[in-house]
Amino acid sequence: MILKDKQARLFLFLGGFFIANALIAEFIGVKIFSLEKTFGLKPISLALFGQENLSFNLTAGVLLWPIVFVMTDVINEYYGKRGVRLLSFMAVGLILYAFFMFFLAIRLVPADFWPTSHILPNMSVELQESIRSKVSDYNYAFRLVYGQGLWIIIGSLIAFLVGQVLDVMVFHRIKESTGERLIWLRATGSTLVSQFVDSFVVLFVAFYLGAGWSLKLVLAIGLVNYIYKFTMAVVLTPLIYLAHDVIEKYLGPELATKLKNEALAD
């Protein structure tokens, strides 16, 4: 049976975790948060490309995208380009399916009681008023959270696919030159290149083409986002070594070497 095959079980686990992170990143990406205020710090004020007062206001998806690209490198190491390509297209297909279902769910007519169901009768009047002042209509809030704009969806998916293709290409070029040495270079290096392109593609498609932002604003915000992603790629480098160590112990040296050789020849 396939579930008795170590390399198949590992691929299922890595693939499932990869797709889950990509899905979650897309869904929570609608929220923009302040990185500095999250850590109790005063927002910095950067000036880039003529744009003033820029700070680290980031989409919540950045919590997970660095992990997605780390997973890309781990899968690439043992299952090659075809493994990454399969999972990338599966992720995009499932994300599109999820957004389609959100589209249908948003258009369902709510039950009469549901839009105010979060305001319970046994609450104090003060608490009811407090909740009502924040969210008076549960259905409207549902539409706002799940009804992401079409251009944002298109931009994020194009950026994801382009980033994955670049990550795989750079990873294999570095590995062909260095062999089994310098894991950090091929993993972190490929992530830095792919995240650089990803940072600008999503903004260009979603906001330059879709919302009429100026090119200078897109470049400025894209660079701020990349500074964060660059930092996270470097910080997460030890996870690459940890993942390799766990996988090598699970597979055993013989099977691990076989998979890596097949992945490099892919």
N, C-alpha and C positions, 0 to 999 in steps of 0.2 A: 504493500500500500504506500501511496505517496507520503502519508503522514509519518511513516517509519523512516523516510529518507531525510537525513540531517540537512542536506543542502536545500531541499524543498521546504522543510520546516523553517529554516532560517530565512529563506526568501519570503515566505508567507508572513513571518513576523516583521521583518524589515519593511516589506511592502505595505503591510497594514499600518504600521506606525508612520511611515512616510505619507501615505494617503490621508490618514487621520489628521496629521499636523497641517497638511495643505488645506484640507476642508475647514478645519477650525480657524486657520489663519484668514481664510477668505471671509468667514462669517463674522468674526470679531473685528475685522478690519474696518468696519463702519465707524468704530469709535476712535476719536483722536484724543490722545492724552499728553500731558506735559511731563516729560521725563524728569525735569529738574524738580518740579513741585511734588512728584511722586516720592522723591527722596528727601523732601523737606528743604530743597534748595531754592534760591532765587533764580528765576529764569535768566539765562545769559542773553546778550544782545549782540548778534552777529550782523555784519553788513557784507553781502555777497552780490556781485553783479548789479550793484546799484540798489539792491533791496535792503531796507533798514529793519532793525528790530526782529531779526530772525532768531528763533530759539528752537529747542528740541521738542516741537509739537509733532508727535509721531502717530501713525496708525497703530492700533493695538496688534495688528498682524505682525509687526516687527518682532514681537515676542517669540514667534514660531518660525518665521521664514529662515532665520539663521540655522535653526535645527533641521529644517527641510533640506537645506543645502549641505549640511553635515551628513545627513542621511544619504543624500545623493552620492557623496564621495565614498561612503562606506559601501553602498550597493554597487557603485561603479568598480570598486576594488575587487569585489568577489563575483560579480555577475555581468560586468562589462556594459557596453553601450546599449545592447539590446534589452538588458534588464532595466536600466534607467529609462529607456525610451518607452518600454511597455508600461511601467508604473506612472510615468509622466502623463501619457495619454489616458490612462485609466483615471488618474486624478482629475484631469481636465474634464473628462466625460462625466464623472461623478459630481463635480462642482456644478457643471451646467445642468445636470439632472436635479440637483438640490435647489438651484436657483429657480428652475422651472416649477418645482413643487412649491417653493415659497411664493412664486407669482400666482399660482392657483390658490394657495391658502389665503393670501392677502385679499383675494377677490371673493372669498366665501362670505356670505352675509352672516354677521355675528348674531348669536342668540340675544334676545332683548336684554337679559340681565348681565351679559358678559362684559360689556364696555366699562361697567362700574363694579364688577365683581371683586376688585381688589380693595374696595372700600366696604369693610364689614360693619354690619349693624351694631355689633357689641363693642366697637371702638368708641372712644370718647369723642365728643364733638370736635374738640381741638385737634385730635389726631386725624379725624376724617377730613377736616378742612385743610390740614397740612398736606395730606396725601392728594386731595383734590386739586390743590394749588400747584402740585408738581405734575401729576398725571391724572387728568380728569376723565380721559377716554382711553381705556386699555386698547381698544381696537385701533385707534389712531396711532398710538405708540408702537403697536405691532407693525403697522404699515411703515412707519418711519425707520424702524430698526432693520426689518428684513427687506424692505423695498429699495435696495441699493440701485443707483442709476445704471443704465445699460452701458454707458461709456466706461464707468468704473469697472464693471465686470469684464468688459472686453479688454480694457487696458491691463488689468491684473493678470488675466489669462495669457495674453500675448507676452507680457513681461516674464511670466513664469516659464512658458515654453522656450522663449529665446534664452533666458537665463540657464535653463537646464541643458540646452544644446551647447552653449558656450562652456558651461561647467565641465561637461563630458569631454569636449574637445581639448580644453586646456589641461585637464587632469591627465588624459592619455598622452599628450605631447610631453608633459613633464616626466611622466613615468617611463616613457620610452627612452628619455635621455638619462634618467637617474637610476632606473631599475627599482629594486626594492628599497633602496636608501631614501632618505629624506621624505618620509611620509608627510610631515608637516608642510613641506613645500608644495607638493602636488594637491594636498587637501585644502590648505588655507589659500594657496595661490589661485587655484581654480575658483574657489568661492569668492575671493576678492574681485576677480575679473567679472564673474557672472553677476554678482550683486551690484557692481558698478553699473552695468548695463540695465539690470532690472530696476534700479532706483530711478533711472531717467525715462525708460520706456513706459512704465505705468503712468507716470505723471504726464508725459507727452501725449499719450493716447487719451487718457481720461480727462485731462484738464486743458491741455493746449488745443487739441482737436475737439474735445467734447464740451468744454466750458468756456473757451475763449481766453484762457489765461495768457499773459505775455510770456514769450520765450525766456526772458530774463528771470521771471518769477519761477518758472518751471525749473530752470537750471539752479537757481538759488536753493529752492526747497529740496531738489534732488540731491544736491551736494550735502546739505544738512543731514538728510536721511542716510546718505552713504557714509558720512563720518561715523554715525551710530553703527551701521552694519559692518564697517571696517573694524571698528573696535570690538564688536561682538564676535566677528570671525576669528580674530586673534585670541580673544578670551576663551573661546570654545575649542581651540586647538587641542588642549589636553583630552577632550572628549573623544577625539579621533583615535588617540593612542589607547584610551580605555576601551573603546569599542573594538579596536583591532585585537587587543589582548583577550577580551571576553570571547570574541568569535574564534580566534585561533585555538583557544582552549576547548571550546565547544566542538569545533570541527576536527581538531587534531591536525598536526603538522602536514601529514600527507594529503588529506583532502583539502586543506586550506591552500596549500601550494598548487594543487591541481586546479582549483577554482580560479586562483589569481592568474595562472598561466593562460587558462582558457579565456578569462576576461580580457587580458592584454592582447590576445590574438583576435579578439572579436572585431 
